[in-house]
């Protein structure tokens, strides 16, 4: 069913769907929950450890990127699982690539934090 809302109603509708997506991901994905809690620690820590706005943004942005990539990975996994339970090489590859994207985003957090803090 297509959403026909326009203007502010469409914006509110999009916000509502986004919050539903965050809720579903938090409730169903342990990795996302862990990354949310990690972000709750790292984001305030970025403000404590650095005074400059640029350094704070550089510390915080990759943390949000991890959350974004994890949501996309979870969406890919949901679609693959929706298609069927039987193993298919392309389904496995899609899940593995999503997992690799999450891992790379986590490595970005580590690299940026080490570079800025050392």
N, C-alpha and C positions, 0 to 999 in steps of 0.2 A: 504494500500500500504506500503510495507516494505521499509525502508530506507537502501539502499545497500552501502552507503558511508563508506569509511574506512579511517584510519589515521587521519590527521588533518582536512580533510573534514568532517568526522564523528563528531569530537569534535566541529567544528564550527556549524554543523547542530544541535547537541544536545544543544549547547548554544542558538541558535536561537529559538528552541522549548521551552527551559526553559524561555527565556525572553517573549515569547508569552504567556506562562502560567502565569507568574507574571502579565503581562498586563491585561489579561482576569480576573484574580482574583481581581486585584485592581479595575478594572472598574465595576465588577459585584457584589462584596461582600463588603457591608458597614463595616462589622466587620473587614475584612482584612485591609481596608483603615484606620480604627481607630487604629488598631494595628501597622500599618506602621508608622503612625504619633506618636504614643506612643514610638516606637523604635527610631524615629528621636530625640526624647527628651531624652530618657533613655540612649542611647549609649554614646553620648557626656557627659552626666551627670556622667556616670561611670568613665570616664577619669578625670573629674574634682574632683570627690569626693574621689577617691582612687589613691594612687601612685604605689602600688604593682601590678605587672603583674598578679599574681594569683587572687587577688581580682577583678581586672578589668575583667578578663576572666569569673570569677564566676558571676559577675553582668551582663555581656553581653550575655553569652551563653543561659540562659533561655529566654532572649528576642527573640533571633533567633529561639529558640525552639517553642515559641508561633506562630511565623510566619509560620514555617514549619507545625505545627499541623493544623493551620487554613487552609493552602493550601490543606492539605490532607482531612480535613473535607469538604471543598468546593468541592473537587473532588468526594468524596463519595456522597454528596448531588446531584451533577450533574448526576452521574450515576444512582442513585435511581430515580431522576426526569425523566431521559431519558427512563427508563423502563415503566413508566406510571403514570397517575395522580390519579388513584384509590388508596384508602388507603389499605395498607397491614401491618400487625403487624411487619413483618420483616423489611420492609422499614422504618417504624417509629423507630424501634429499632436501625437500622443502623445510622439513622440521630441523634438519641438521644445519641448514643455512641460516635459519632464524636463530638457532642457538649460537652459531658462530658470530652473528651480528651482535647479540647480547654480550658475548665474551669480548669482542673487540671494543665495544663501548665501555665495558668495565676496565679494560686495559688502558683506554684513553683516560679514564678517571685517575687511575694509578699514575700514569705517566705525567699528566698535567699537575697533579698534586705534588709529586716528587720534584718536578722541575721548578715549580714555584716556591716550594718550601725549603728546598736545599740550596 
